[in-house]
Amino acid sequence: MSVRYNYDGLWKMLIDKKMKRKDLADKTHITSATMAKMSKERPVSMEIIGRICEAIDCDIGDVVTIVKTEK
Protein backbone atom coordinates (compact mmCIF):
# COMPACT_ATOMS: atom_id res chain seq x y z
CA MET A 1 0.00 0.00 0.00
CA SER A 2 1.30 3.46 -0.80
CA VAL A 3 0.20 6.90 0.35
CA ARG A 4 -0.54 10.04 -1.65
CA TYR A 5 -1.17 13.49 -0.25
CA ASN A 6 -4.09 15.17 -1.96
CA TYR A 7 -4.09 18.98 -1.93
CA ASP A 8 -7.28 19.46 -3.99
CA GLY A 9 -8.96 21.20 -1.04
CA LEU A 10 -6.19 23.80 -1.03
CA TRP A 11 -6.37 24.38 -4.78
CA LYS A 12 -10.16 24.82 -4.58
CA MET A 13 -9.83 27.30 -1.69
CA LEU A 14 -7.34 29.33 -3.69
CA ILE A 15 -9.84 29.54 -6.56
CA ASP A 16 -12.60 30.62 -4.15
CA LYS A 17 -10.30 33.31 -2.69
CA LYS A 18 -9.23 34.38 -6.19
CA MET A 19 -5.60 33.62 -5.34
CA LYS A 20 -2.99 32.10 -7.59
CA ARG A 21 -0.49 29.53 -6.39
CA LYS A 22 2.22 32.18 -6.74
CA ASP A 23 0.23 34.49 -4.45
CA LEU A 24 0.11 31.76 -1.81
CA ALA A 25 3.83 31.05 -2.18
CA ASP A 26 4.67 34.74 -1.78
CA LYS A 27 2.37 35.19 1.22
CA THR A 28 3.69 32.13 3.07
CA HIS A 29 7.33 32.21 1.89
CA ILE A 30 7.02 28.75 0.34
CA THR A 31 9.62 27.87 -2.28
CA SER A 32 8.74 26.88 -5.82
CA ALA A 33 10.21 23.43 -5.06
CA THR A 34 7.72 22.95 -2.21
CA MET A 35 4.84 24.12 -4.40
CA ALA A 36 5.97 21.59 -7.02
CA LYS A 37 5.96 18.82 -4.40
CA MET A 38 2.36 19.66 -3.52
CA SER A 39 1.39 19.70 -7.21
CA LYS A 40 2.84 16.17 -7.48
CA GLU A 41 0.96 14.96 -4.39
CA ARG A 42 4.18 14.61 -2.39
CA PRO A 43 4.44 15.22 1.37
CA VAL A 44 5.52 18.59 2.76
CA SER A 45 6.35 19.53 6.34
CA MET A 46 3.75 20.34 8.97
CA GLU A 47 5.39 23.75 9.28
CA ILE A 48 4.49 24.49 5.66
CA ILE A 49 0.92 23.23 6.15
CA GLY A 50 0.67 25.39 9.28
CA ARG A 51 1.80 28.50 7.41
CA ILE A 52 -0.75 27.83 4.69
CA CYS A 53 -3.55 27.35 7.24
CA GLU A 54 -2.63 30.59 8.99
CA ALA A 55 -2.39 32.55 5.74
CA ILE A 56 -5.77 31.50 4.37
CA ASP A 57 -7.55 30.95 7.69
CA CYS A 58 -8.39 27.25 7.47
CA ASP A 59 -7.69 23.90 9.14
CA ILE A 60 -5.23 21.17 8.12
CA GLY A 61 -8.01 18.93 6.80
CA ASP A 62 -9.08 21.73 4.48
CA VAL A 63 -5.61 21.74 2.89
CA VAL A 64 -4.51 18.12 2.63
CA THR A 65 -6.01 14.65 2.78
CA ILE A 66 -4.17 11.34 2.81
CA VAL A 67 -5.13 8.83 0.13
CA LYS A 68 -4.03 5.20 0.53
CA THR A 69 -3.62 3.35 -2.73
CA GLU A 70 -2.92 -0.26 -3.61
CA LYS A 71 0.40 -0.73 -5.34
C-alpha positions as CSV (number, residue, x, y, z in Angstrom):
1,M,0.0,0.0,0.0
2,S,1.3,3.5,-0.8
3,V,0.2,6.9,0.3
4,R,-0.5,10.0,-1.7
5,Y,-1.2,13.5,-0.3
6,N,-4.1,15.2,-2.0
7,Y,-4.1,19.0,-1.9
8,D,-7.3,19.5,-4.0
9,G,-9.0,21.2,-1.0
10,L,-6.2,23.8,-1.0
11,W,-6.4,24.4,-4.8
12,K,-10.2,24.8,-4.6
13,M,-9.8,27.3,-1.7
14,L,-7.3,29.3,-3.7
15,I,-9.8,29.5,-6.6
16,D,-12.6,30.6,-4.1
17,K,-10.3,33.3,-2.7
18,K,-9.2,34.4,-6.2
19,M,-5.6,33.6,-5.3
20,K,-3.0,32.1,-7.6
21,R,-0.5,29.5,-6.4
22,K,2.2,32.2,-6.7
23,D,0.2,34.5,-4.4
24,L,0.1,31.8,-1.8
25,A,3.8,31.0,-2.2
26,D,4.7,34.7,-1.8
27,K,2.4,35.2,1.2
28,T,3.7,32.1,3.1
29,H,7.3,32.2,1.9
30,I,7.0,28.7,0.3
31,T,9.6,27.9,-2.3
32,S,8.7,26.9,-5.8
33,A,10.2,23.4,-5.1
34,T,7.7,22.9,-2.2
35,M,4.8,24.1,-4.4
36,A,6.0,21.6,-7.0
37,K,6.0,18.8,-4.4
38,M,2.4,19.7,-3.5
39,S,1.4,19.7,-7.2
40,K,2.8,16.2,-7.5
41,E,1.0,15.0,-4.4
42,R,4.2,14.6,-2.4
43,P,4.4,15.2,1.4
44,V,5.5,18.6,2.8
45,S,6.3,19.5,6.3
46,M,3.8,20.3,9.0
47,E,5.4,23.7,9.3
48,I,4.5,24.5,5.7
49,I,0.9,23.2,6.2
50,G,0.7,25.4,9.3
51,R,1.8,28.5,7.4
52,I,-0.8,27.8,4.7
53,C,-3.6,27.4,7.2
54,E,-2.6,30.6,9.0
55,A,-2.4,32.5,5.7
56,I,-5.8,31.5,4.4
57,D,-7.6,30.9,7.7
58,C,-8.4,27.3,7.5
59,D,-7.7,23.9,9.1
60,I,-5.2,21.2,8.1
61,G,-8.0,18.9,6.8
62,D,-9.1,21.7,4.5
63,V,-5.6,21.7,2.9
64,V,-4.5,18.1,2.6
65,T,-6.0,14.6,2.8
66,I,-4.2,11.3,2.8
67,V,-5.1,8.8,0.1
68,K,-4.0,5.2,0.5
69,T,-3.6,3.3,-2.7
70,E,-2.9,-0.3,-3.6
71,K,0.4,-0.7,-5.3
